[in-house]
Amino acid sequence: MSHRIVFLDRDTIAPYIAVRRPEFEHEWTEYGRTRADQVVERLQGATIAIDNKVVLRAEALVDCPELKMVAIAATGTDIVNLDYCKANGIVVSNIRGYAIHTVPEHTFALILGLRRSIIGYRQDVVHGEWQKADQFCFFNHPINDLHASRLGIVGEGVIGQAVAAIAKNGFGMEPVFLDHEFVSDKVRASNTFVSMDKLLAMSDVITLHCPLLPSTRGMFGINEFRKMKETALIINTARGGLIEDAALAQSLEEGLIGGAAIDVLAPEPPADDHPFFNLLERPNFILTPHVAWASREAMQTLCDQLIDNIENFVRGAPSNVVGVF
C-alpha cells in the first residue's frame, strides 16, 4: 500500500532542520501553514497527517475517510479530537522526551536573567547609567544567588525532574514539587512533595512544567500570587493558560511578587492589546515567543522521532500512541 502523507504546518519547524522522508513507498505533500477551512481539502486522499498546531476537529476528520494516522509533531495532543480518532480507528502518535535539555536550559536562562537582574542592568547600560556612575559599578537592582534557595516545581515529569536535577546539582537549590493525587509511588519516594499553599509560601522561584488540563487551567491567579513571597519569581515554559495573564500583570504592577518570565501564552501569537506588552520595559519581566523547546538539537530529535513514529505505524508497531486503541 502506498501512503499519502500530508504535513499541514511545516513552518512550525525551522527551515534549517531536516525532515527525512520515510523509507516506505509514499507520496509526500507539505504546506507551510493550513487554515481551519483548508484542512478537509488538503487531507483528501491522505492516509497520514502530520500536524503541529492545526486543530483537527471531528467535523473535519469525518470528511477525511482515508485518514489512518495523525502524527503530531509535538507533545501536546489538545489539537486533535482524540475521541473521534479512537472511535474511528485513527492512530494518534506524539513526540516525547525531545525537550529534556532545551526546556530546562531555557528555564534557567530565564531564572538567572531575573534572579541576577541581568535584564535591568543591561537596560541601564544601554541608557548610559554606567557612564554616569561615580564608581566602578552601581546597585540599581537586587542580585541574589540561587544557592540555598528553594525551587517550587509544578509537574514531576521528565522535564520537571531535569529542572530539579539542575537546581540541586548545579546550583545547590532545594527542589520541591506540587503534590497531587496522580503522583506515582516511585516518584513520590525520591522527591519532596508539598501542598499548593506550602509551595506558594516557601518557594523563592516557582517554575511550571505541567500540561494544560481543565484542572490546571488558570491555576495561578491573583489569590495564588498574594500567597507568594514578595521576592519570589514565577516561570512558565509549559503551556499558556496555566497562569491568568491579567492577574500576573496586576501582581507585578502592585509588587506582589518579585518577577516573572513567560515563554507561552494562549492564544499564540498574542493580540496587540495583551497585558504583557505593557510590562516589557520592566526589569523584572521577560517574555520570549514560545522558543524554550526550539534548540536546533531538540528540533532535530523531534523530527527524527516523528518519522520513526510514522515508519513504526506503517510496519504495524505504532509508537508513542496517545490513548488506548
Buried (B, 14 or more C-beta within 10 A) or exposed (E): EEBBBBBBBBBBBEEEBEBEEBEEEBEBBBBEEBEEEBBBEBBEEBBBBBBBBBEBEEEBBEEBEEBBBBBBBBBBBEBBBBEBBBEBEBBBBBBBEBBBBBBBBBBBBBBBBBBBBBBBBEBBEEEEEEEEEEEEEEEEBEEBEBEEBBBBBBBBBBBBBBBBEBBEEEBEBBBBBBBBEEBEEEBEEEBEBBEBEBBBBBBBBBBBBBBBEEEBBBBBBBEBBEBBBEBBBBBBBBBBBBBBBEBBBBBBEEEBBBBBBBBBBEEEEBEEEBBBEEBEEBBBBBBBEBEBBBBEEBBBBBBBBBBBBBBBBBEEEBBBBBEEE
